[in-house]
Structures are given as C-alpha cells and as structure tokens.
Amino acid sequence: MKALLITLLVLTVLFAAAQVFMAQSTGKTEGHAYVVLKTFTEFEIRRYQPALFSYVVMQSAEYKEVSSKGFRTLAGYIFGGNDKKQQISMTSPVTMTMADSITMKFKIPEGMELEAMPKPNNPNVRFAKEPEKTVAAITFDGWATDQRIAEYTQKLKDLLVKNNINHTGKFSYLGYNPPYEVLNRRNEIVVEVTF
C-alpha cells in the first residue's frame, strides 16, 4: 500500500511539473497582437493588428468533426510540408470561423511576407492578409466542444445586444492551448464589432 501511495505521489508531481513546463512553453508562443479598448464585466473589446494567415476550409459546421483534421493540415505545412521543407514557428491562437463551413487559420509569424512563403505540398492550404479589426471577445476555460462554443457564442450575442454594440454576426472560436495541455486552458469566442 505504501509503495502504491509513493508511486501515485511521484506520478502526480511529474504530471504537475509537465503541465507547468507546457504552460510556460505556450506562454512563449507568438500571439496575434491586440490592445484592449474597453473591458466589460463578462467580455472585452479589442483592436487586433493586421496579420497574415495560412488557412484551410472544411465543409462542416461542427467543431468536433473538423478540428483535428484542420489542425493536421495546417501543422503539416508549418512543420515542413512545403516545397522548401521549411519549418515555420507555431503561433497562438488557432482560429476557426463558425459558419456553414469552417475555416481554420494559423497566424504566420511576424516578419514573414506572403511573397516569400514556401508553397504548400497540400493544395488546400491557402493564405490571406487580414486588416486591422475591432472585436468583442468572451473567454471560457476547459475543453472546447460544439455545445460550449454555441453556449458562449449565444452569451456574447446577448451581451452585445444588452450593451447596444453592433456586430457582423460572423463569430470565430480561438483556441490557445495544445491538446496535451490539461490545466489553465483558454478559449474565446470573438466577433467583429462597430465600436
């Protein structure tokens, strides 16, 4: 019994140490820069800088069905699946537009230009430049599911109506953590607003 308790304690300590290491690693990942324009009780208004994205479009409206597939496609490109076999740094968050089809996007690291991007081996990987934009963002923790994404999308809609803030109606999900990071997960729903 004593040996079992010691083993469980050691495994718990190792798990906690691994999660701390992963959280520190995630914290060092380049993000999409923004400034907070206004903070409300349950959401905030942000202004994002212009950015370049790689993206893939998938014919489904369900997060669960396409999240792994889209991630594998884009990760394949940045981990060397291109004509130069060039490695491109991972950024955060992973963005998914939530509509009749889902577009998953990875931000291209700062300093890289569209004209210099290596050609993807997978023809479904494409690129887009996005201008500066102002969004409303609501945050939730834990694991993202279709139900939780729908719940927080509706919550953000209701909060925007309550605060008389106009929006485009085009909501996106932002995921900040790799799948193996269990603690302190951060998810967001965002939508462009007129503010």
N, C-alpha and C positions, 0 to 999 in steps of 0.2 A: 504493500500500500504506500509506503514511504517513497519507494522508487517511482511509482506512478505519479505521485504528487510533485516530486522533483522534476520529472520529465515534463509534466504539464506546465510547471513554472518556467522551465527553460524555454519551452515552445512559445509560451505567452510573451516572454521577454524578447525572443527572436522576432516574433511577429510584430510586436510594438516597434522594435528597432528598425525593421524593414519598412514599416509604414512611415516612420519619421523620415527615413532616408528618401523614400519615394516622394513624400510631401515636399521636402527640400528641393529635390530634382524638378518637380513640377513647378515650384515657385521660381526656378531659374529659367524656365521656358519663356521664350519671347512671346508676348501677347499683342493683341490689337490695341494700340494706344487710344485712350479716350480721357476726356475730362468730365467730371460730374457738374452739370449745370444747376440742378436742383434736387434735393432729397425730400421725398415724401415719407410717410410712415411705413409703407409697405413696398415702395418702388422708388426708382430714381430716373432722372432724365440725364442722358449722356450725349456728348458730341464725340463721334469717332473720326479719326484721321482717315484720309484717303488710303486705300491699300490695294494690293494685287493679290488675287486668289487663284489657286487651282481648284477645279470643281468637277463633279460628276453628277449627272441627272439620272434618277432611278424612277421607274414607273410604278410607284406605290405611294400610298398616303400613310403608311404605318411605319413608325419609328422602329419597332421590333423587327419587322421584316427586312429592312434595308440598312440599318445602322452598321452592322458588321461588314456587309458587302461593300458599302461605300467607303468605309474606313480602309479595308484591304486594298481597294483600287487606288485610292489616293496615297496611302502609305507605300504601296508598291512603287509608285512614281518617285516619291521623295527619297526612298531608300535605295535608289539606283536603277529603277525600271524605266530608263530613258536612253536615248541614243549616245549619251556621253558617259553612261553608268555613274553619273554624278550623284553624290549624297547631298540632300538638302535638309537643313535643320527643321525639326518639328516645331510647330508653333501652337499656341493655345488662344482661344478655344476652337474646337471643331464646331462649325456652324451648319445647321440643317434648316432649310426653309420647309415649312409645314403647309403643303397645299395638296392638290390632286396628285402631283408628282413631288418627289423630294429631291432637292439639290443639296448635296453635302459639299462643304468648302473648307479648305485649309488655307490660311493666310501664308503668302510667300514671305520669307524673312526680309527685313529692311535691307536696302542696298542692292537687291536683285531687280533687274529690269526685265520686262516682258520680252523684249527682243533677244535677250541673252539666255532665256530659259531653255534648257535642253528639251528636245522633242520627246514626248511620252511614248513608250512602247505600246501602251494601251490607248487606242484612238478615242476612247470615251472620256479621257482626261482632257479638260479644256481650261482656258484661262480667262479671267475678267478683271478689269480695273474698276474699282468702286470709288465714287467720290465721297467727300466728307458727308456724314449723315448724322441726324439727331434722332435718338431712340429713347423709348421708355423701356426699362428693364426691371424685371422681378426675379428674385433669386430663390431657389429652393435647394435643400440638401438631399443626401441619399442617392438612390439609383433612379435614373430616368426610365419611365415606362410610357406607353401611349396614354394611359389613364392620367398619370401625373402631369404629362405635357398638356393634355386637354384641360385638366383642372386649373393649372397655373395660367394657361392662355385665357381661359374664361375669367379668372380672377383679375388678370391685368386689364382685360377689356372692361370689366365692371369698374375698376379703379379709375381708368381713363375717362369713362362716362361721368363718374362721380365728380371728377376734377375738371370737367369741361375741356379735355385735351383731345384734339382731333388726331386720328392716326390713319395709316394707309390700309389697315386690315390684313397686311401681309406679315404674319408672325414667323419668327425663327426661334429655334432651340439652340442654345450654346452649351456645350459640354466641355468642362475644363480638366477632367481627370482621366488618366489611362484606366482601362478596365481592372487592372490588378491593384489599384489604389482603393482601399476599402473605407478608410476614415476621412473625415472632412471633405466629402465630395461637394462640388459646387456645380449647379446647373442654373441656367437662366432662360427666360422667355423674353424676347425683345421684339419691338415693332417700331418702325419709323413714325415720327410724330411731327406735328407743326407746333413749335414752341417758341 
